C-alpha cells in the first residue's frame, strides 16, 4: 500500500523508477483504460499509463493537462511510449506517444506535435532547430487539407500535395502579408534555400526572395 491505495505490477515498477515521492500518493486504485490498458492517478497531477504494446509510462504536469485535453489514451495520441523526459539541453520536457509527442517549455507551454509536421521538425533538429519549441498544437490550416504548427521564429506548414516545409524570417513575413496559405502564393513547396546572394523559397503560386540590405 502507498497511502490509501495499492500500487502494483508494471505501474509500481514505473512509480519506483521515477521516484514515487515526486508523483505523490495514488488518488485511486488502478483502473481500466482503453484498448486493454490500465492507468493510475497520483496526487501531484500525474498518472501512469500501461498497455501491453507500450509498457508503463508516467505523464505529469502541463504535459498531462494537454494529454487530457486531447482525450488521454483514447484520443489522437494513444498511449505514452516514454515517460516524461528532459530535452537534451535541459530547457524543456517531453513525452512521446504512439501517434505523436507533447513538448513543453517555460516560454511556450505544452503542445502536441505529430505526423509529417513532427517529422519535418525532427529533421530540422527538434527544439534545437531555428524554430525552437512549438507554440501551438498541430492544427488545420485555412486552405484545402493543410495543417500547421507555429513556433517562436516561424512555422511548419503541410498539405498532401506539397509536403511539410518550414517558413520563417523575412520570407515568412512577406508570405503572411500576401495572405499566407490563403493568398496568391499558397502553401510552401520547398524549404528556404540560398539564391543569388540571398535566400528564396518556392510556393504553389511562385517564389519569394530575400537579399540582405546593402
C-alpha positions in Angstrom: 0.0 0.0 0.0 1.1 3.6 -0.8 -1.2 5.9 1.1 -4.8 4.6 0.8 -4.3 2.6 -2.3 -2.2 -0.3 -3.6 0.2 0.2 -6.5 1.3 -2.9 -8.2 2.8 -4.6 -11.2 4.3 -2.6 -14.1 2.8 0.6 -12.7 4.6 0.1 -9.4 7.8 -0.5 -11.3 7.4 2.8 -13.2 6.4 4.6 -10.0 9.6 3.4 -8.2 11.8 4.2 -11.2 10.7 7.8 -11.5 10.9 8.3 -7.7 7.4 7.9 -6.4 7.6 10.8 -4.0 7.7 13.1 -7.0 4.3 11.8 -8.2 2.7 11.7 -4.7 0.4 9.1 -3.3 -2.1 7.4 -5.5 -5.5 9.1 -5.6 -7.4 6.0 -6.6 -6.9 2.3 -7.4 -5.5 1.0 -10.7 -8.3 1.3 -13.3 -9.1 0.0 -16.8 -8.1 2.2 -19.7 -8.9 2.0 -23.5 -7.9 -1.0 -25.6 -6.9 -3.3 -22.8 -4.7 -0.9 -20.9 -4.5 0.3 -17.3 -3.9 3.6 -15.5 -3.5 5.0 -12.1 -3.5 8.6 -10.9 -1.4 10.3 -8.3 -1.6 13.4 -6.1 0.9 15.6 -7.9 -1.0 15.9 -11.2 0.5 12.7 -12.5 -0.7 9.4 -14.0 0.9 6.2 -15.1 -0.5 4.5 -18.2 0.2 0.9 -19.1 -0.6 -1.1 -22.2 0.9 -4.3 -23.4 2.3 -2.6 -26.5 3.9 0.3 -24.6 4.6 -0.8 -21.1 4.1 1.7 -18.2 5.0 5.4 -18.6 4.4 8.5 -16.5 2.6 11.6 -17.8 2.6 14.6 -15.5 2.2 18.3 -15.0 1.3 20.5 -18.0 2.0 17.7 -20.4 -0.6 15.6 -18.6 -3.1 18.5 -18.8 -2.5 18.7 -22.6 -2.8 14.9 -22.9 -6.1 15.0 -21.0 -7.4 17.8 -23.2 -6.7 15.7 -26.3 -8.6 12.7 -24.9 -5.9 10.8 -22.9 -5.2 7.3 -24.3 -8.5 7.3 -26.3 -7.5 10.5 -28.1 -5.3 11.4 -31.1 -2.0 10.4 -29.4 -2.8 7.0 -28.0 -0.6 5.6 -25.1 2.7 7.2 -23.9 5.7 5.2 -25.2 8.2 7.1 -23.0 7.9 8.7 -19.5 8.3 12.4 -19.3 11.9 13.2 -20.2 14.1 16.3 -20.3 15.2 17.7 -23.6 18.9 17.3 -24.3 19.7 20.9 -23.4 17.6 20.7 -20.3 15.3 23.6 -21.3 12.1 21.7 -21.7 10.3 18.4 -21.2 8.5 15.9 -23.5 6.6 12.7 -23.8 6.5 10.6 -26.9 3.2 8.8 -27.6 2.1 6.2 -30.1 0.9 8.8 -32.6 2.8 12.0 -31.7 4.5 13.9 -28.9 3.9 16.7 -26.4 6.7 19.2 -25.8 6.8 21.7 -23.0 9.0 24.7 -22.1 8.6 27.6 -19.8 8.2 30.1 -22.6 5.8 28.1 -24.8 3.7 25.8 -22.6 2.7 22.3 -23.6 1.7 21.5 -27.2 1.1 18.4 -29.3 3.1 17.8 -32.5 2.6 14.8 -34.8 2.6 13.4 -38.3 4.6 15.0 -41.2 5.0 18.3 -39.3 6.7 16.4 -36.4 8.9 14.6 -39.0 10.0 17.9 -40.5 10.7 19.5 -37.1 12.8 16.4 -36.2 14.7 16.7 -39.5 15.5 20.3 -38.7 16.8 19.5 -35.2 13.7 19.4 -32.9 13.7 22.2 -30.3 17.4 22.9 -31.0 16.4 23.9 -34.6 16.0 27.6 -35.6 12.3 27.1 -34.8 12.5 26.3 -31.1 9.6 24.7 -29.2 6.1 24.5 -30.7 3.8 27.4 -29.8 0.6 25.7 -31.0 -0.7 22.2 -31.4 -0.8 20.8 -34.9 -4.0 22.5 -36.3 -5.9 22.7 -39.5 -4.7 25.4 -41.9 -7.2 27.7 -43.6 -7.0 26.2 -47.1 -7.6 22.7 -48.5 -6.4 19.8 -46.4 -3.5 21.5 -44.8 -2.1 21.6 -41.3 0.4 23.9 -39.5 2.3 24.4 -36.2 3.5 27.8 -35.1 6.9 28.3 -33.4 8.6 31.3 -31.9 10.6 32.1 -35.0 8.4 30.6 -37.8 6.0 27.8 -38.7 5.8 24.4 -40.4 3.0 24.0 -43.0 1.9 20.8 -44.6 -0.6 19.7 -47.3 -1.0 16.4 -49.0 0.2 17.9 -52.3 3.1 19.9 -51.1 4.5 18.0 -48.1 5.8 19.7 -44.9 8.0 22.8 -45.1 9.3 25.4 -42.7 8.8 29.1 -43.3 10.5 31.8 -41.3 12.1 35.2 -41.2 11.6 37.8 -43.9 10.2 35.3 -46.4 7.6 34.3 -43.9 6.7 38.0 -43.2 6.3 38.6 -47.0 4.2 35.5 -47.3 1.9 36.5 -44.4 1.5 39.9 -45.9 0.3 38.2 -49.1 -2.3 36.2 -47.2 -0.2 33.1 -46.2 -1.6 29.8 -47.4 -4.9 31.5 -48.3 -3.2 34.2 -50.5 -1.7 34.1 -54.0 1.4 32.1 -53.0 -0.5 29.2 -51.4 1.5 26.5 -49.5 5.3 26.3 -49.5 6.7 23.7 -51.8 10.3 23.9 -50.6 12.3 25.0 -47.6 14.3 28.2 -47.8 17.4 27.9 -49.9 20.4 30.1 -51.0 19.6 32.2 -54.0 21.6 35.0 -55.8 23.4 36.2 -52.7 20.3 35.9 -50.5 17.5 33.4 -49.8 14.5 32.1 -51.7 11.6 29.8 -51.1 9.1 28.2 -53.6 5.4 28.2 -53.1 2.5 26.9 -55.1 2.0 30.4 -56.6 5.5 31.5 -57.1 8.8 32.3 -55.4 9.6 34.7 -52.6 13.2 36.0 -52.5 15.2 38.0 -49.9 18.5 39.7 -50.0 20.4 41.4 -47.2 20.3 45.2 -47.1 23.1 47.0 -48.9 
